[in-house]
Amino acid sequence: MTDMTTTPEGEQEPQVSTRKATRRGGGDPGARGRTTIADGVVEKIAALAARDVVGVHALGSGLARTLGAVRDRVPGGSKSVTRGVKAEVGEVQTALDLEIVVDYGVSIGDVARDVRENVIAAVERMTGLEVVEVNIAVSDVKLPEEEEEELEPRIQ
């Protein structure tokens, strides 16, 4: 049965329902659920941001870089972008430890400050996490006459 209404002219018209659409779940759809970010994601972002700073020669200690170079040459092995970076990620905050090698002649204090600023900006912008601290350990200085340690392949 259709409900009818009478117009002022006396004509019968079907009544149109103006029922409001119900919004299920309530609240902003973007706030429904939880997003978790893995430590490795934050470590990659921080490593790339640190490498962008002038005066940073490499990340990681000499031993870590040597082992990483060997690992990089193994077929099927992947480059370790996060070498020298350790992150602890919570629900809303993160803390980072970086180990860097600086170029000879640069101000270590300036490089550390620039790394800290660049890492904090990149991590907070990309993840929305608050960076509570960025600890930087300078493990070596790259001298101009030092050549990169090139490992000779055992098999030719």
Secondary structure, 3 states (H helix, E strand, C coil): CCCEEECCCCCEEECCCCCCCCCCCCCCHHHCCCCCCCHHHHHHHHHHHHHCCCCEEEECCHHHHHHHHHHHHCCCCCCCCCCCEEEEECCCEEEEEEEEEEECCCCHHHHHHHHHHHHHHHHHHHHCCEEEEEEEEEEEEECCCCCCCCCCCCCC
